[in-house]
Amino acid sequence: MEIVFSVTPESDGGFVAECLSHDIFTQGDDWNPLRTHVGKAVDAYFFDQQKADSIRVHLVGDEVVGAW
């Protein structure tokens, strides 16, 4: 089983991660702390269940393209 997180940058800095298949959310001030928090959140969520085989962290960015 693979767990996928959608990660979005916050306007005031840091990142928010939302799992696409389970009710797991976390945040971090920087990329490395976010990755740690995602791992801990997944471990806590599945504490009494089978663990995920892998965790995919997908950074989502918005780009504003002006009309031409």
N, C-alpha and C positions, 0 to 999 in steps of 0.2 A: 504494500500500500504506500502510495506517495501522497504527502500532504503538501498543498500548494498555498502559498501566501501571496496576496497582492499587497505590495508596499507602495505607499504614496508619501512624498515629501510634504511636510507641514509648512505653512507659510511663515511661521515664526521659528523655523528650524526643527530639525529632527525628522523622524519618520514614524508612520503608523502602519502596522501590518495586520491584515485581516485574512483569516483562513477562508478559502473558497468553499470548503466542504463541511466544516464544523464550526461551532460557535467559539472560536479562539481569536482573541484580539490582543495585541501588545504594542508597545512603542519603545523608541530609543532615541537618544539625543544624537547618536552617530551610527554609522553602518555596523561597526563591530559590536557595540552594545546591543543593537537591535537583533543581530543574529543570535547572540547569547540569550536574549529575552524570548525569541521565537522558540529556541530549543527548550528552554525551561517551561514555557507555556504549553508546548506540546507534551512534554513529560508529565506535567501536572494534569493535563486534560485526560491523558491515557494512563494515569497512574495504576489503574487496576485492569487494564485491557492490553491487547497486543500493541506493541509499539510500531510506529511507522517505519518502513524500510528506508525512506528518504524524505527530506523536506526541501521543497523548492521555494526559493524566495525570489519573487518576480517584481522588479522595480518598475512602476508605472509612472510615466511622466506625461504631463499635458503640454502641448505646444500650441501657442496661438499664432495662427497664420493670417496675416492681414489680407484683405480683399485687394485684388489688383485688376 
